[in-house]
Amino acid sequence: MNRRRYIAGRLGQMMVTLAVLAVLVFYMIRLIPGDPAVTMLGIQATPDAVEQLRHQLGLDRPVPVQFAIFIAGAARGDLGESVLARVPVASLVRQRLPLTLFLVTYAMVLAALITVPLGTAAALQRDRPLDQAIRGFSVFWISTPSFWVGILMLIAFGVKLGLFPVGGGGRTFAEHVYYLFLPALTMGLGVSAVLTRNLRDSILATLTAEHVVVARAKGLPARRIVTRHVLRNAVISTVTLLGLYIGFLVGGSVIIESVFALPGMGSEMVSAILGRDYQVVQGFTLVYAVLVSVVYLLTDVAYAFIDPRISL
């Protein structure tokens, strides 16, 4: 199977996944207790007023009809109108998506910067105190909830020490880097803990490979062997795992944005769930699904180029 057929097959799988997810999200969101019309009008609203608003919002139509309208609009890029904000959901996505993407990218970069030196050092110092400390670091961050870490960082470095802001995302690139450092670090630490263990094990397995033994027999410097012959092969599985965890970062940003009061898609998503804003919840969920699916697709494609055997 050549790469074009492989990519086309993965793209077809992605489209099927998105279609199934759109159905599940649309119908499951209707299971959330409460009525958007009652939320908008208040508990003192009369039944006639509630029924009239439900008619205006199209909530009195059969659910399959609502779903057909939603899918037809989504195909045109129209995700509906927010029940609470009374603005198009697509405009909310355009306003808040850039900050979320910046946060996820920032967290991914920090995770990579933490993973490579720690994973390499742990492998080269196998079973020594440094290796034990790095593995302990990984176990600690894997078993620690990210929202709890975020709250502690917010209190320690934001409130107590005043080194970082306790809310907002900034406007310029430099402000984004500064304002989003704590939330990105919170997300990046959890991912780097898993990646570090994976990279360590991959390096240890690669160190015993025949081509590495031959390189040593030729008398090549140890640093050159590690950088050109060990890391290049050991990083393949870590790249795949990183791609999978980018999807985890996209989903995890919902909670982290709420903890750090960031004006991204995550915080708006939580507000929409609490306010029974169907259009925003299903629209944002669909956008999240597309992002995660695209990331997984790009990861598979990148893996196929890194390791040509995957196309077979």
C-alpha positions as CSV (number, residue, x, y, z in Angstrom):
1,M,0.0,0.0,0.0
2,N,1.5,3.3,-1.0
3,R,1.4,6.5,1.1
4,R,-1.4,8.1,-0.9
5,R,-3.7,5.1,-0.4
6,Y,-2.7,5.0,3.3
7,I,-3.4,8.7,3.8
8,A,-6.7,8.4,1.9
9,G,-7.7,5.5,4.0
10,R,-7.0,7.4,7.2
11,L,-8.9,10.4,5.9
12,G,-11.9,8.2,5.2
13,Q,-11.7,6.7,8.7
14,M,-11.6,10.3,10.2
15,M,-14.7,11.3,8.3
16,V,-16.6,8.3,9.5
17,T,-15.5,8.9,13.1
18,L,-16.6,12.6,12.9
19,A,-20.0,11.6,11.5
20,V,-20.6,9.1,14.3
21,L,-19.4,11.6,16.9
22,A,-21.7,14.3,15.6
23,V,-24.7,12.0,16.1
24,L,-23.6,11.0,19.6
25,V,-22.9,14.5,20.7
26,F,-26.1,15.9,19.4
27,Y,-28.3,13.3,21.1
28,M,-26.3,13.0,24.3
29,I,-26.4,16.8,24.9
30,R,-30.2,16.5,25.0
31,L,-29.8,14.3,28.1
32,I,-28.4,17.1,30.2
33,P,-31.1,18.0,32.8
34,G,-32.7,21.4,32.4
35,D,-34.3,23.5,29.6
36,P,-32.4,26.4,27.9
37,A,-35.6,28.4,27.7
38,V,-36.1,28.2,31.4
39,T,-32.5,29.1,31.9
40,M,-32.8,32.2,29.8
41,L,-36.2,33.4,31.2
42,G,-35.6,32.3,34.9
43,I,-37.6,30.0,37.1
44,Q,-40.4,32.6,37.5
45,A,-41.2,32.5,33.8
46,T,-44.7,31.5,32.8
47,P,-45.3,28.3,30.8
48,D,-46.6,30.3,27.9
49,A,-43.4,32.4,27.8
50,V,-41.2,29.3,28.0
51,E,-43.2,27.6,25.2
52,Q,-43.0,30.7,23.0
53,L,-39.2,30.9,23.5
54,R,-38.8,27.2,22.8
55,H,-40.7,27.7,19.5
56,Q,-38.4,30.7,18.6
57,L,-35.3,28.6,19.3
58,G,-36.7,25.6,17.4
59,L,-36.5,23.4,20.5
60,D,-40.1,22.2,20.0
61,R,-39.3,20.5,16.8
62,P,-38.6,16.8,16.7
63,V,-35.0,15.9,17.6
64,P,-34.3,14.3,14.2
65,V,-35.4,17.5,12.5
66,Q,-33.1,19.6,14.8
67,F,-30.2,17.2,14.0
68,A,-30.8,17.6,10.2
69,I,-30.8,21.4,10.6
70,F,-27.6,21.2,12.6
71,I,-25.8,19.0,10.1
72,A,-26.9,21.1,7.2
73,G,-25.6,24.2,8.9
74,A,-22.4,22.6,10.0
75,A,-21.6,21.6,6.4
76,R,-21.9,25.3,5.5
77,G,-19.7,26.3,8.5
78,D,-22.8,27.5,10.4
79,L,-22.8,26.0,13.9
80,G,-26.0,27.8,15.0
81,E,-26.6,30.6,17.4
82,S,-25.7,30.7,21.0
83,V,-28.9,30.6,23.1
84,L,-27.4,32.7,25.9
85,A,-25.1,35.1,24.1
86,R,-27.3,35.5,21.0
87,V,-24.3,35.5,18.7
88,P,-23.3,32.9,16.1
89,V,-21.3,30.0,17.5
90,A,-18.9,30.2,14.7
91,S,-17.9,33.7,15.8
92,L,-17.3,32.4,19.3
93,V,-15.0,29.8,17.8
94,R,-13.1,32.4,15.9
95,Q,-12.7,34.5,19.0
96,R,-11.6,31.8,21.4
97,L,-10.0,29.1,19.3
98,P,-6.6,30.9,18.7
99,L,-5.9,31.1,22.5
100,T,-6.7,27.4,22.9
101,L,-4.5,26.4,20.1
102,F,-1.7,28.6,21.4
103,L,-2.1,27.0,24.9
104,V,-2.0,23.5,23.5
105,T,1.0,24.2,21.3
106,Y,2.8,25.9,24.2
107,A,2.2,22.9,26.4
108,M,3.4,20.5,23.7
109,V,6.6,22.5,23.3
110,L,7.3,22.6,27.0
111,A,6.6,18.8,27.2
112,A,9.1,18.2,24.5
113,L,11.7,20.4,26.1
114,I,11.3,18.5,29.4
115,T,11.0,15.0,27.9
116,V,14.1,14.8,25.7
117,P,16.8,15.7,28.3
118,L,15.1,13.8,31.1
119,G,14.4,10.7,29.1
120,T,17.9,10.7,27.6
121,A,19.6,11.3,31.0
122,A,17.5,8.5,32.7
123,A,18.5,6.0,30.0
124,L,22.2,6.9,30.0
125,Q,22.2,6.8,33.9
126,R,20.2,3.6,34.1
127,D,19.5,2.4,37.7
128,R,21.6,5.2,39.1
129,P,20.3,7.9,41.5
130,L,19.5,10.3,38.6
131,D,17.5,7.6,36.8
132,Q,15.6,6.8,40.0
133,A,14.8,10.5,40.6
134,I,13.5,11.0,37.1
135,R,11.4,7.9,37.3
136,G,10.0,9.1,40.6
137,F,9.2,12.4,38.9
138,S,7.3,10.6,36.2
139,V,5.3,8.5,38.6
140,F,4.4,11.5,40.7
141,W,3.1,13.6,37.7
142,I,1.3,10.7,36.2
143,S,-0.6,10.1,39.4
144,T,-1.4,13.7,40.1
145,P,-4.6,15.4,38.7
146,S,-3.7,18.3,36.4
147,F,-6.4,20.6,37.8
148,W,-5.0,20.1,41.3
149,V,-1.5,21.0,40.1
150,G,-2.9,24.0,38.4
151,I,-4.6,25.3,41.5
152,L,-1.4,24.8,43.5
153,M,0.7,26.7,40.9
154,L,-1.9,29.4,40.7
155,I,-1.8,29.9,44.5
156,A,1.9,29.6,44.8
157,F,3.3,31.5,41.8
158,G,0.3,33.7,41.0
159,V,-1.3,34.8,44.4
160,K,1.6,34.3,46.9
161,L,4.7,35.2,44.9
162,G,2.9,37.3,42.2
163,L,5.3,36.1,39.5
164,F,2.5,35.3,37.0
165,P,-1.0,36.7,36.4
166,V,-4.0,34.8,37.9
167,G,-6.2,35.3,34.8
168,G,-6.4,36.4,31.2
169,G,-4.4,35.4,28.2
170,G,-2.7,38.6,27.0
171,R,-3.0,40.2,23.6
172,T,0.5,40.0,22.0
173,F,2.7,37.0,21.4
174,A,5.0,38.0,24.3
175,E,2.0,38.4,26.6
176,H,0.6,35.0,25.6
177,V,4.0,33.4,26.5
178,Y,3.9,35.1,29.9
179,Y,0.2,34.8,30.7
180,L,-0.1,31.2,29.6
181,F,3.2,29.8,31.1
182,L,1.6,28.3,34.2
183,P,-1.4,26.7,32.5
184,A,0.9,25.4,29.7
185,L,3.4,24.1,32.2
186,T,0.6,22.4,34.1
187,M,-0.5,20.5,31.0
188,G,3.0,19.9,29.8
189,L,4.2,18.3,33.0
190,G,1.6,15.6,32.9
191,V,2.3,14.7,29.3
192,S,6.1,14.8,29.7
193,A,5.9,12.3,32.6
194,V,4.5,9.7,30.2
195,L,6.8,10.6,27.3
196,T,9.9,10.6,29.5
197,R,9.2,7.0,30.5
198,N,8.5,6.0,26.9
199,L,11.7,7.7,25.6
200,R,13.8,6.2,28.3
201,D,12.6,2.7,27.5
202,S,13.1,3.3,23.7
203,I,16.6,4.5,24.2
204,L,17.5,1.5,26.4
205,A,16.2,-0.8,23.7
206,T,18.0,1.0,20.9
207,L,21.3,1.1,22.8
208,T,21.6,-2.7,22.3
209,A,20.7,-2.6,18.6
210,E,23.3,-3.9,16.1
211,H,23.9,-0.6,14.4
212,V,24.7,1.0,17.7
213,V,27.1,-1.8,18.6
214,V,28.8,-1.4,15.3
215,A,29.1,2.4,15.8
216,R,30.8,1.8,19.1
217,A,33.1,-0.7,17.6
218,K,34.2,1.9,15.0
219,G,35.2,4.2,17.8
220,L,32.6,6.9,17.2
221,P,32.3,9.5,20.0
222,A,29.6,8.7,22.5
223,R,27.7,12.0,22.0
224,R,27.5,11.3,18.2
225,I,26.3,7.8,18.8
226,V,23.5,9.1,21.1
227,T,22.4,12.0,18.9
228,R,22.7,10.4,15.4
229,H,22.2,6.7,16.0
230,V,20.2,6.3,19.2
231,L,17.8,9.3,19.5
232,R,16.8,9.3,15.9
233,N,15.5,5.7,16.1
234,A,14.3,5.8,19.7
235,V,12.2,8.9,19.2
236,I,9.8,7.2,16.7
237,S,7.5,5.7,19.3
238,T,7.7,8.9,21.4
239,V,6.6,11.0,18.4
240,T,3.6,8.7,18.0
241,L,2.7,8.9,21.7
242,L,3.2,12.7,21.6
243,G,0.6,12.9,18.7
244,L,-1.9,10.9,20.8
245,Y,-1.3,13.2,23.8
246,I,-1.9,16.3,21.7
247,G,-5.5,15.1,21.5
248,F,-5.3,14.7,25.3
249,L,-4.0,18.3,25.6
250,V,-6.9,19.6,23.5
251,G,-9.5,17.9,25.7
252,G,-7.6,18.7,28.9
253,S,-7.5,22.4,28.0
254,V,-11.2,22.6,28.9
255,I,-10.5,22.1,32.6
256,I,-7.2,24.0,32.7
257,E,-8.8,27.1,31.0
258,S,-11.5,27.1,33.7
259,V,-8.9,26.8,36.5
260,F,-6.8,29.7,35.2
261,A,-9.8,31.8,34.0
262,L,-8.5,31.9,30.4
263,P,-10.8,33.3,27.6
264,G,-10.5,30.2,25.4
265,M,-12.9,27.6,24.1
266,G,-12.7,25.5,27.3
267,S,-14.0,28.1,29.7
268,E,-16.8,29.0,27.3
269,M,-17.6,25.3,27.0
270,V,-18.0,25.0,30.7
271,S,-20.3,28.1,30.9
272,A,-22.4,26.7,28.0
273,I,-22.8,23.3,29.7
274,L,-23.9,25.0,33.0
275,G,-26.3,27.3,31.0
276,R,-27.8,24.5,28.9
277,D,-26.6,26.3,25.7
278,Y,-27.1,23.4,23.3
279,Q,-25.8,25.1,20.2
280,V,-22.5,26.2,21.8
281,V,-21.9,22.8,23.5
282,Q,-22.5,20.7,20.3
283,G,-20.7,23.3,18.1
284,F,-17.6,23.5,20.3
285,T,-17.5,19.7,20.8
286,L,-17.6,19.2,17.0
287,V,-14.7,21.7,16.7
288,Y,-12.7,19.8,19.4
289,A,-13.4,16.5,17.6
290,V,-12.2,17.9,14.3
291,L,-9.0,19.2,15.9
292,V,-8.2,15.9,17.6
293,S,-9.0,13.9,14.5
294,V,-6.7,16.1,12.4
295,V,-3.9,15.8,14.9
296,Y,-4.2,12.0,14.9
297,L,-4.3,12.0,11.1
298,L,-1.1,14.2,10.9
299,T,0.5,12.0,13.5
300,D,-0.1,8.9,11.4
301,V,1.1,10.6,8.3
302,A,4.3,11.9,10.0
303,Y,4.9,8.4,11.4
304,A,4.6,6.9,7.9
305,F,7.4,9.3,6.8
306,I,9.5,8.7,9.8
307,D,9.2,4.9,9.6
308,P,8.4,3.9,5.9
309,R,7.5,0.4,7.2
310,I,4.1,1.7,8.5
311,S,2.9,2.2,4.9
312,L,3.2,-1.6,4.3
